[in-house]
Amino acid sequence: MSRIGKLPIPVPKGVDIRLDANNEVTVKGPKGTLTQTFHPDLQIAQQDGTLQVQRTNDDGFHRSLHGLTRSLLANMVQGVTTGYTKTLEISGVGYRVAKEGSDIVLALGFSHPVRVSPPPGITFTIEGNTRLHVAGIDKQLVGEEAAKIRRIRKPEPYKGKGIAYAGERIRRKAGKTGKTGKGKK
C-alpha cells in the first residue's frame, strides 16, 4: 500500500462531498466548490466523516495513482475550508506593485507598467507596495498564477532584484572583481 494513499482524509464540519458513479468528486465548503474527475480504477469511499481511496490493482501505474488521488482530494478539502495563499516579495529600486480594481499593476524597470488580471477563483491582495498575496481555493491554480507573476521578472543573482516567493533564498553571485593580478605576465 502507498503510505500516503492509505491515510484517511478527515472531512471537517460544514464540508459536503458528493461522489458520482464515474469517479467525479464535488467538494463544497464555506469558501466555495471544487470538482474533479479521478481515474475510474480507483475507488473513493466516504464513511464515518472520512474519505478513503482504494485501488483495485497492484501494478505500478495504480500504485502511483493511489497516493496522487489521495493528495488531490485532501487539497480539495483543505481548499474549500481554509484556502491557499502564496506570498511574493518585490525587491529593487523603484520596483513596486499597485492594485487597480481586481487587477495589479507592476512597475519592474520596464519601459511600461505590467498589468496582471486574476483568473476566476484567484484574488490579489497588496501589503505595502512590495508584498503581493495570491489567494484562492484551488492549490494548483494559486501556485500557477504565482509562478506566472514571478516569471515576469525573476530575481537576478547579482543584486537580487526581482520578484521572489516569501522566504525564498536567492543564490547570489560575486560578479566581476576586477584584475586579480593573475594572468598575462
Stockholm file with secondary structure:
# STOCKHOLM 1.0

chainA/1-185         MSRIGKLPIPVPKGVDIRLDANNEVTVKGPKGTLTQTFHPDLQIAQQDGTLQVQRTNDDGFHRSLHGLTRSLLANMVQGVTTGYTKTLEISGVGYRVAKEGSDIVLALGFSHPVRVSPPPGITFTIEGNTRLHVAGIDKQLVGEEAAKIRRIRKPEPYKGKGIAYAGERIRRKAGKTGKTGKGKK
#=GR chainA/1-185 SS CCTTTTSCEECCTTCEEEECTTSEEEEEETTEEEEEECCTTEEEEEETTEEEEEESCCSHHHHHHHHHHHHHHHHHHHHHHTCEEEEEEEESTTCEEEEETTEEEEECSSSSCEEECCCTTEEEEEETTTEEEEEESCHHHHHHHHHHHHHHSCCCTTTCCEEEETTCCCCCCCCCCCCCSCSCC
#=GC SS_cons         CCTTTTSCEECCTTCEEEECTTSEEEEEETTEEEEEECCTTEEEEEETTEEEEEESCCSHHHHHHHHHHHHHHHHHHHHHHTCEEEEEEEESTTCEEEEETTEEEEECSSSSCEEECCCTTEEEEEETTTEEEEEESCHHHHHHHHHHHHHHSCCCTTTCCEEEETTCCCCCCCCCCCCCSCSCC
//
